[in-house]
Amino acid sequence: MPKNREKFVELAEKRVTKAMKDLRLIGNLSNKSNYSYTDEDVKKIVTALDAELKNMRKRFESIGIEDKVAFKL
């Protein structure tokens, strides 16, 4: 396997695994016995995550996008 392919596979596996774990942790925030939130809070979280996923897809399709790093409620 070419070196750049090996590096892609290595990083993709690590980063996707981390992203999946982080999404599960965000899902843990849904526990109403531990946290208080509004429907608007949930909508903002889901909208931000959906937008970032769409941006990631566009990057793989080579369509330029602007990186947004921060999220705020």
Backbone bond lengths (Angstrom), bond angles and torsions (degrees), N, CA, C in turn:
res aa  C-N    CA-C-N  psi(-1)  N-CA   C-N-CA  omega(-1)  CA-C   N-CA-C  phi
1 M - - - 1.457 - - 1.547 108.01 -
2 P 1.331 117.72 132.66 1.470 119.38 178.30 1.525 111.66 -59.81
3 K 1.324 116.04 151.72 1.461 121.87 -175.41 1.530 112.37 -58.67
4 N 1.358 117.68 -41.60 1.469 118.61 -179.23 1.524 111.53 -68.13
5 R 1.328 117.60 -29.95 1.477 121.06 175.53 1.525 109.89 -69.11
6 E 1.329 116.31 -43.12 1.465 120.62 178.98 1.531 110.47 -59.55
7 K 1.329 115.83 -43.50 1.468 119.98 -179.52 1.524 110.59 -65.52
8 F 1.346 117.18 -40.91 1.464 120.93 177.81 1.526 110.44 -59.66
9 V 1.324 117.05 -49.20 1.469 121.35 -178.90 1.519 110.04 -60.88
10 E 1.325 116.88 -45.85 1.466 121.02 -179.52 1.535 111.00 -58.67
11 L 1.330 116.06 -51.24 1.466 120.12 -177.65 1.530 111.85 -69.01
12 A 1.320 117.59 -40.42 1.464 120.95 179.65 1.521 110.82 -60.62
13 E 1.315 116.89 -45.93 1.464 119.98 179.99 1.520 111.31 -61.58
14 K 1.324 117.19 -44.76 1.469 120.62 179.96 1.525 111.45 -65.10
15 R 1.336 116.21 -47.50 1.463 120.23 -174.14 1.526 112.56 -71.40
16 V 1.321 117.62 -39.24 1.464 119.74 179.00 1.527 109.95 -68.43
17 T 1.317 117.41 -40.23 1.464 120.64 176.40 1.528 110.44 -60.26
18 K 1.330 117.06 -44.01 1.467 121.05 178.74 1.523 110.83 -64.41
19 A 1.330 117.24 -42.53 1.470 120.61 179.49 1.531 110.65 -62.73
20 M 1.327 117.09 -41.22 1.470 120.38 178.38 1.527 110.56 -63.33
21 K 1.325 117.09 -42.57 1.467 120.89 178.10 1.527 110.13 -62.61
22 D 1.332 116.67 -44.34 1.465 120.39 179.89 1.529 111.71 -63.68
23 L 1.329 117.78 -37.01 1.467 120.69 177.08 1.536 110.77 -64.65
24 R 1.340 116.17 -39.17 1.468 118.91 176.18 1.523 110.76 -62.74
25 L 1.339 115.89 -39.68 1.466 119.78 178.95 1.527 111.27 -65.31
26 I 1.320 117.04 -38.69 1.462 120.02 175.43 1.523 109.17 -62.82
27 G 1.320 117.04 -41.37 1.460 121.39 177.08 1.519 112.64 -59.82
28 N 1.322 116.58 -31.72 1.463 120.45 177.93 1.529 111.92 -62.06
29 L 1.337 116.64 -23.13 1.468 120.19 178.68 1.529 112.02 -65.63
30 S 1.316 117.55 -12.17 1.463 120.90 -179.40 1.532 112.97 -74.24
31 N 1.325 117.72 -7.46 1.463 122.02 -178.86 1.534 109.45 -71.05
32 K 1.325 116.02 101.32 1.471 120.85 -175.48 1.529 113.00 -67.98
33 S 1.323 118.10 -16.99 1.464 118.43 177.15 1.532 111.09 -76.62
34 N 1.326 116.82 -16.56 1.470 120.54 179.29 1.518 113.75 -109.68
35 Y 1.331 117.35 -23.11 1.460 120.51 -172.55 1.522 110.97 -135.83
36 S 1.315 115.12 153.04 1.454 121.98 175.65 1.526 107.95 -118.07
37 Y 1.324 116.74 127.42 1.458 121.00 -179.03 1.516 109.53 -152.49
38 T 1.322 114.85 162.82 1.460 120.66 179.66 1.530 109.85 -106.35
39 D 1.321 115.15 166.28 1.461 119.71 174.63 1.531 110.17 -61.44
40 E 1.324 116.33 -33.61 1.467 120.85 178.34 1.534 110.51 -65.27
41 D 1.335 117.51 -39.28 1.466 120.90 176.11 1.525 110.38 -59.41
42 V 1.321 115.78 -46.60 1.467 120.96 -179.52 1.525 110.22 -62.11
43 K 1.326 116.33 -43.56 1.460 120.68 179.71 1.523 110.66 -60.50
44 K 1.327 117.90 -42.36 1.461 121.56 179.86 1.529 111.15 -64.15
45 I 1.318 116.93 -42.06 1.467 121.30 179.31 1.527 110.03 -62.68
46 V 1.325 116.19 -50.15 1.467 120.89 -177.82 1.527 110.59 -63.74
47 T 1.315 117.22 -41.42 1.467 121.13 179.18 1.528 110.93 -62.68
48 A 1.326 116.94 -44.09 1.465 120.85 179.59 1.526 111.23 -63.77
49 L 1.323 117.04 -43.24 1.461 120.20 179.71 1.527 111.55 -67.94
50 D 1.332 116.99 -41.47 1.473 120.78 176.51 1.522 110.95 -60.06
51 A 1.324 116.90 -43.92 1.466 121.09 -179.36 1.527 110.76 -63.21
52 E 1.310 116.63 -42.04 1.468 119.78 -179.35 1.526 110.72 -67.34
53 L 1.325 117.52 -37.95 1.463 120.58 176.97 1.531 110.45 -64.25
54 K 1.321 117.48 -41.07 1.466 121.13 177.02 1.530 110.40 -63.23
55 N 1.335 117.06 -40.73 1.465 121.01 177.79 1.523 111.39 -62.26
56 M 1.319 116.64 -41.28 1.458 120.99 178.94 1.523 109.98 -62.96
57 R 1.327 117.36 -43.13 1.470 120.51 178.21 1.531 110.49 -60.89
58 K 1.322 117.04 -43.39 1.465 121.25 -179.77 1.523 110.90 -61.43
59 R 1.326 116.58 -38.18 1.463 119.59 179.95 1.523 110.46 -63.53
60 F 1.330 117.62 -38.07 1.461 120.31 177.41 1.523 111.28 -71.05
61 E 1.315 116.90 -22.48 1.465 121.47 176.71 1.532 110.82 -91.10
62 S 1.330 116.93 6.23 1.462 124.16 179.01 1.519 113.97 62.61
63 I 1.308 117.00 32.75 1.460 122.15 174.24 1.519 106.27 -101.31
64 G 1.320 116.99 120.74 1.458 120.83 -176.80 1.515 112.33 -62.41
65 I 1.320 115.94 138.59 1.461 122.45 176.78 1.517 108.58 -140.17
66 E 1.309 114.75 164.71 1.460 120.71 177.49 1.530 108.51 -96.28
67 D 1.336 115.98 130.52 1.466 120.32 178.14 1.521 110.32 -75.45
68 K 1.339 115.40 130.71 1.462 121.55 172.74 1.519 105.69 -117.43
69 V 1.317 116.22 125.03 1.459 119.84 -172.21 1.519 111.87 -101.30
70 A 1.316 118.51 -36.65 1.463 120.84 -171.27 1.526 111.99 -97.69
71 F 1.327 115.05 149.44 1.455 122.84 174.46 1.505 107.73 -125.65
72 K 1.321 117.39 135.36 1.460 121.96 176.76 1.516 108.97 -136.82
73 L 1.325 115.92 141.92 1.467 120.66 176.59 1.501 110.46 -79.39
